């Protein structure tokens, strides 16, 4: 008996040592000493150049899921069957990110993309990539930057995620189980290579350009629902159309709007970018009713970039969307609903772009970038990082490296946010509801857009990282009594780094915007 106890003790010790070593390796800083800190004073106006590219990142989706012996098959209609008759098997599935674990892609509805807009003032060259993914972590962003060849001439690369809930898992949280990383390493390498190709291609296509700036700040309000009080939206469509100065062809467009691409909801098993697919198609090729072209597109390459989606901004199943031509309403999640949403957004965007509010010919780019360190207070995030489920390192004891940037191009200013920020922090309306955990007044004031310079103000969410929800500290709510008469803690806090994230980000952005104004 003593011998058995001793063996068990040794095995337990070995398991503990393996866990500690594995956790250390998972938590180890991938890029010790790395900093993206950058300051570019663009005081001299010059002729702008613009270039666009769209490179597919669509995965190969198997039509059958096999075990190591090749004798098992998965059919999505049969339910969650991922093993053979003996209960064995490791399966070659593409795990869809969002909603729940163990969701294998069962096909492809539409291609997903790395779409890039490069803008150059002769001194500074920015690459802005929109990736059809639920998120892309800062370590992976750094990987991509190091892969971009010097001859591309890129000063700074921004990689945003559209946050589609219908694409492959690039964060690791939606694998076969909560304890298994859902990221396929080979697919991740492919995505990074395609992003690099997108940036290089857009840089090679640079042309002298005029930038037309347009807005529709109210038309898209009926297409998004705020599922957490207070009801504050980032529902304005903000648009850039780049026109070749020599031949007047449209090089491309940038469309920014704040809403979760999860209109298809939780049962969909087809790879898709959700409603952004239909937005981009409509803006590029035109909006059709059956086979009839109702509104011509502008051509070029459309880059869709998300805004402030925390809160949670979504086209919820309880929110019906009308087909703009038939009037038919779609409430239940479906591709018809996503298409109706995309058509409405395309029409709003095309109408706004037909009457640009200003045109930028010559301008300079002023840029500030700051690397920041954020505490990981969320115990689930700590565990996921230690286990390697969430594949990113730390840059200090339970601290996460992330990044902020602010920049100006003439009368247009931009802020990039590394996660899902609540719209009230961006547009105003932070509250201090009764029952908030700290009994404090709003901290994140004034709102970000109020501090931004220029007449036109773009806020890009999920940029250069995905740190989760960014929640006002005075609305933090994990302890009873809960705010707004709720019976339990709201969803956002479960997927946030912690209560200090929003104040830290707001403080840094405030400092950076003030410095940008003085440049």
ChimeraX attribute file (.defattr): number of C-alpha atoms within 10 A of each C-alpha:
attribute: neighborCount
match mode: 1-to-1
recipient: residues
	/A:1	6
	/A:2	7
	/A:3	8
	/A:4	9
	/A:5	10
	/A:6	11
	/A:7	12
	/A:8	12
	/A:9	12
	/A:10	12
	/A:11	12
	/A:12	12
	/A:13	12
	/A:14	12
	/A:15	12
	/A:16	12
	/A:17	12
	/A:18	12
	/A:19	14
	/A:20	14
	/A:21	13
	/A:22	15
	/A:23	17
	/A:24	15
	/A:25	15
	/A:26	21
	/A:27	24
	/A:28	17
	/A:29	18
	/A:30	17
	/A:31	14
	/A:32	11
	/A:33	7
	/A:34	12
	/A:35	15
	/A:36	16
	/A:37	13
	/A:38	13
	/A:39	17
	/A:40	16
	/A:41	17
	/A:42	20
	/A:43	12
	/A:44	13
	/A:45	15
	/A:46	16
	/A:47	16
	/A:48	25
	/A:49	25
	/A:50	27
	/A:51	26
	/A:52	31
	/A:53	27
	/A:54	24
	/A:55	20
	/A:56	17
	/A:57	24
	/A:58	20
	/A:59	19
	/A:60	12
	/A:61	18
	/A:62	14
	/A:63	14
	/A:64	15
	/A:65	24
	/A:66	20
	/A:67	16
	/A:68	12
	/A:69	10
	/A:70	12
	/A:71	12
	/A:72	21
	/A:73	17
	/A:74	20
	/A:75	13
	/A:76	15
	/A:77	7
	/A:78	7
	/A:79	8
	/A:80	12
	/A:81	16
	/A:82	24
	/A:83	18
	/A:84	20
	/A:85	11
	/A:86	7
	/A:87	9
	/A:88	13
	/A:89	18
	/A:90	15
	/A:91	20
	/A:92	17
	/A:93	25
	/A:94	27
	/A:95	30
	/A:96	32
	/A:97	30
	/A:98	20
	/A:99	14
	/A:100	16
	/A:101	18
	/A:102	21
	/A:103	25
	/A:104	28
	/A:105	25
	/A:106	22
	/A:107	16
	/A:108	17
	/A:109	15
	/A:110	14
	/A:111	16
	/A:112	26
	/A:113	26
	/A:114	27
	/A:115	28
	/A:116	35
	/A:117	28
	/A:118	25
	/A:119	27
	/A:120	26
	/A:121	22
	/A:122	15
	/A:123	14
	/A:124	18
	/A:125	21
	/A:126	22
	/A:127	25
	/A:128	23
	/A:129	30
	/A:130	27
	/A:131	30
	/A:132	32
	/A:133	26
	/A:134	25
	/A:135	27
	/A:136	26
	/A:137	25
	/A:138	22
	/A:139	19
	/A:140	21
	/A:141	20
	/A:142	18
	/A:143	14
	/A:144	20
	/A:145	19
	/A:146	11
	/A:147	14
	/A:148	19
	/A:149	13
	/A:150	11
	/A:151	9
	/A:152	15
	/A:153	17
	/A:154	20
	/A:155	15
	/A:156	16
	/A:157	20
	/A:158	20
	/A:159	31
	/A:160	35
	/A:161	27
	/A:162	31
	/A:163	30
	/A:164	29
	/A:165	27
	/A:166	33
	/A:167	28
	/A:168	33
	/A:169	25
	/A:170	26
	/A:171	22
	/A:172	23
	/A:173	25
	/A:174	27
	/A:175	26
	/A:176	20
	/A:177	14
	/A:178	15
	/A:179	17
	/A:180	18
	/A:181	22
	/A:182	27
	/A:183	23
	/A:184	18
	/A:185	10
	/A:186	8
	/A:187	18
	/A:188	17
	/A:189	14
	/A:190	15
	/A:191	22
	/A:192	20
	/A:193	15
	/A:194	20
	/A:195	30
	/A:196	23
	/A:197	21
	/A:198	25
	/A:199	31
	/A:200	24
	/A:201	19
	/A:202	25
	/A:203	27
	/A:204	17
	/A:205	14
	/A:206	19
	/A:207	21
	/A:208	20
	/A:209	27
	/A:210	25
	/A:211	25
	/A:212	20
	/A:213	23
	/A:214	24
	/A:215	22
	/A:216	16
	/A:217	13
	/A:218	12
	/A:219	15
	/A:220	19
	/A:221	13
	/A:222	14
	/A:223	21
	/A:224	24
	/A:225	22
	/A:226	20
	/A:227	17
	/A:228	16
	/A:229	14
	/A:230	17
	/A:231	15
	/A:232	23
	/A:233	26
	/A:234	27
	/A:235	25
	/A:236	18
	/A:237	23
	/A:238	23
	/A:239	26
	/A:240	22
	/A:241	23
	/A:242	31
	/A:243	23
	/A:244	19
	/A:245	18
	/A:246	10
	/A:247	9
	/A:248	11
	/A:249	14
	/A:250	18
	/A:251	25
	/A:252	25
	/A:253	26
	/A:254	21
	/A:255	25
	/A:256	25
	/A:257	24
	/A:258	26
	/A:259	27
	/A:260	26
	/A:261	26
	/A:262	25
	/A:263	29
	/A:264	26
	/A:265	20
	/A:266	16
	/A:267	12
	/A:268	20
	/A:269	20
	/A:270	19
	/A:271	26
	/A:272	30
	/A:273	27
	/A:274	32
	/A:275	26
	/A:276	27
	/A:277	22
	/A:278	23
	/A:279	27
	/A:280	24
	/A:281	18
	/A:282	27
	/A:283	30
	/A:284	21
	/A:285	16
	/A:286	20
	/A:287	24
	/A:288	15
	/A:289	13
	/A:290	8
	/A:291	7
	/A:292	8
	/A:293	12
	/A:294	13
	/A:295	18
	/A:296	15
	/A:297	19
	/A:298	21
	/A:299	18
	/A:300	19
	/A:301	25
	/A:302	29
	/A:303	29
	/A:304	25
	/A:305	29
	/A:306	26
	/A:307	35
	/A:308	30
	/A:309	28
	/A:310	29
	/A:311	26
	/A:312	26
	/A:313	28
	/A:314	21
	/A:315	28
	/A:316	22
	/A:317	18
	/A:318	11
	/A:319	18
	/A:320	19
	/A:321	26
	/A:322	21
	/A:323	20
	/A:324	14
	/A:325	13
	/A:326	9
	/A:327	10
	/A:328	12
	/A:329	15
	/A:330	20
	/A:331	16
	/A:332	17
	/A:333	21
	/A:334	17
	/A:335	18
	/A:336	18
	/A:337	25
	/A:338	26
	/A:339	22
	/A:340	26
	/A:341	28
	/A:342	25
	/A:343	28
	/A:344	23
	/A:345	25
	/A:346	25
	/A:347	21
	/A:348	18
	/A:349	24
	/A:350	21
	/A:351	15
	/A:352	18
	/A:353	22
	/A:354	11
	/A:355	12
	/A:356	16
	/A:357	12
	/A:358	14
	/A:359	16
	/A:360	17
	/A:361	18
	/A:362	18
	/A:363	21
	/A:364	21
	/A:365	26
	/A:366	22
	/A:367	24
	/A:368	21
	/A:369	19
	/A:370	17
	/A:371	15
	/A:372	17
	/A:373	17
	/A:374	21
	/A:375	19
	/A:376	22
	/A:377	16
	/A:378	16
	/A:379	12
	/A:380	14
	/A:381	21
	/A:382	17
	/A:383	14
	/A:384	21
	/A:385	21
	/A:386	25
	/A:387	21
	/A:388	21
	/A:389	23
	/A:390	24
	/A:391	21
	/A:392	23
	/A:393	24
	/A:394	24
	/A:395	21
	/A:396	15
	/A:397	10
	/A:398	18
	/A:399	18
	/A:400	20
	/A:401	23
	/A:402	24
	/A:403	21
	/A:404	23
	/A:405	27
	/A:406	23
	/A:407	27
	/A:408	25
	/A:409	22
	/A:410	20
	/A:411	15
	/A:412	19
	/A:413	23
	/A:414	21
	/A:415	23
	/A:416	24
	/A:417	27
	/A:418	28
	/A:419	29
	/A:420	31
	/A:421	27
	/A:422	27
	/A:423	30
	/A:424	24
	/A:425	26
	/A:426	25
	/A:427	17
	/A:428	18
	/A:429	18
	/A:430	26
	/A:431	18
	/A:432	21
	/A:433	21
	/A:434	15
	/A:435	20
	/A:436	22
	/A:437	20
	/A:438	13
	/A:439	14
	/A:440	14
	/A:441	14
	/A:442	18
	/A:443	18
	/A:444	24
	/A:445	19
	/A:446	17
	/A:447	18
	/A:448	21
	/A:449	19
	/A:450	12
	/A:451	16
	/A:452	26
	/A:453	18
	/A:454	15
	/A:455	10
	/A:456	21
	/A:457	18
	/A:458	24
	/A:459	24
	/A:460	28
	/A:461	28
	/A:462	30
	/A:463	35
	/A:464	29
	/A:465	27
	/A:466	22
	/A:467	28
	/A:468	21
	/A:469	26
	/A:470	31
	/A:471	29
	/A:472	25
	/A:473	25
	/A:474	23
	/A:475	25
	/A:476	24
	/A:477	23
	/A:478	18
	/A:479	13
	/A:480	13
	/A:481	16
	/A:482	19
	/A:483	22
	/A:484	13
	/A:485	10
	/A:486	11
	/A:487	10
	/A:488	13
	/A:489	16
	/A:490	17
	/A:491	15
	/A:492	20
	/A:493	18
	/A:494	16
	/A:495	15
	/A:496	23
	/A:497	25
	/A:498	23
	/A:499	22
	/A:500	18
	/A:501	23
	/A:502	21
	/A:503	20
	/A:504	16
	/A:505	20
	/A:506	21
	/A:507	13
	/A:508	15
	/A:509	22
	/A:510	19
	/A:511	11
	/A:512	22
	/A:513	22
	/A:514	13
	/A:515	13
	/A:516	21
	/A:517	14
	/A:518	8
	/A:519	14
